[in-house]
Amino acid sequence: MTAPNVTALFRERHGELVHLASLLLGSRAAAEDVVQDVFARLYARDQLPAGDRALPYARAAVVNGCRSVQRRNRLSVRVGASQQPSPLELTHGSAEDEALLAEDRRAVLAALGTLPRRRREVLVLRYWLGLTETEIAATLGISAGTVKSTAARGLAAVARQLGESA
């Protein structure tokens, strides 16, 4: 796909991809950096798949970029660097961020932040982005059955933390 198509995808889906990364990283600034890096690489390498495969490819690249940031953060904590913010402790600033910090959502985000990486990714992709099990499976490189079982376990864990029955 040509560079103009990367530009079009950026214009159409940048906000959605930053939101995805924000939910996975807990930092709007770090999310914007990840998405910017993804689009810079896509543009420079001209490697965006054609048609309906472009957005899932970009989502997968953002998820992988978030994983890299989380790995670096864990490593920096292990070697004594300054403590990074806890998962999903969103920074304040935009109207969207302020809305996310409403009391009920804050509790859900805190519970989500305690989940293992894959469960958190599956729940974010499913319930915040509204992807289907097939789309999530393609984005994360796992089977649809794994998506189903991971989502069920993740929802049960969040419900337990919120004191609700699953």
N, C-alpha and C positions, 0 to 999 in steps of 0.2 A: 504494500500500500504506500502511497506517496506521502510526503511530508504535509501537504495540505489536508490530508485526511487525519493525520495526527492532530493538526491544529483544530480541525472541526470537532474531533472527539474531546479535545481539551476544553473548547468553548461550551460544548453540550454537557459534559459530565464531570468537570473539574470539581464543582461543589459536592457532588455525590461521593466522589473518591476521597476528598478531604474529610468529609463526614465519616466515611468508613474508617479511614486511618485514625481519626480523632478518637473514635470509639475503641479501637484496638490499642492505641498508645496512651490515651489519656491526656494528650497535649495537642492543642490546636497548632502550635508553632511547629512541633515535630511532625505532625501530620502534613502540614503544608510543605515542609521540606521533603518528605518522602514522595509525595505526589509530584512535586516539581522535579525531583531526580528521575522518577519514572518517565515523565514526559520528555525530559531532556534526552534520556537514553533512547526512547522510542523515536524521537525526531532525528537524533544523530545517526542511529543505526538503520533507520527506515525499515523497521521490522514488525510493524503492526499488521496482524492478519486482516484479511479482507472480510467485508460484510458483517454478519452477525457475530463473528468470532472476535471482533475488535474489543468490545467492552469487556467480555469475560477475561480476555488476555490482559487488559489493563488492570482489572480488579485483582487478578492473580498476582500481577507484578506489584501492586500496592500492598497486598497481604504479605508477599515475600519481603518487600522493603521494610514493612513494620516488624517482621520477624528479625531482620538484620539489626534494626535499631534496638529491639528488646535484648538481643544477644549481646550487643555492644554495651548496653546499660548494665546488664548482669555482670559482664566481665569487668567493667569499670568499678562496680561496687566491690567485687571480689579482690581487686588489686588495691583497694583503698581510696579510690577517687570519691568525689562528693556523692552523697546519696541522691538518687534520681527520684522524681515524684512517684507515688504509688500508682498502680494501674488504674486508669479511668478517673483520675483526679483531674478533671477538666479545668483548664485555665479560664479565667473570666475575661470578658471583653465583648464579643459580638452578641447581638440579640439572640442568636441561635444558642450560644453557649449559656446565656442566662436562663433561657427556657429549659435547657437540659438540667439545670441545677434546681429545679423545683423539687420540693421535698420527696414526693413519691418516686420521681425518677432518680434522685440522688441515691436512694436506698437500693433501687434496682441496679444502678451502675456500680455501686460499691459491691454488691453481691456478685455481679458479673465480673468485676475485677479480680475476684478471688479464685475464679475458675481456671483450670488448666488452659493453656493457649488454644488448643484445638476446639474445646467446648466453647470458649469465648468467641472464637472466629465463626463457628457454625451459627451460634445464636445471633451474633451481630448481622451476619449475612442474611439470615432467615427473617428476623423480626425487625431489624432496622432498615435493611435494604429491600426486604420482601422478595428475595430470590427463591426460586423453586429448589427442591432437593437436587434435581439434575444440574441446575446452574451452580449450586454450591459445590457439588461433587466435582464438576469441571474446574471450578475456580481453585479448589484446594487439592485437586489431584487425588481424591479418595472416591470410594464407591458410594452410591446412593444409600445403600444399607448402612454404611458407616455414618453417613450424614444423619439418618433417622435415629440410630441408637445414640449417637453423640448428642443430638439435640434433646432427646428424651432424658438422658442423664444430666445434661446441663440445666434443663428446666427444673428437674427434680432438686438439684443442688441449690438453685436460686430460690425455689419455693421454700426449701428447708431453712435457708438463711433468713428469709423474710417472715418466717413463722407461719407459712401457709401450707395447706395440704396440697400435695402434687397431683 
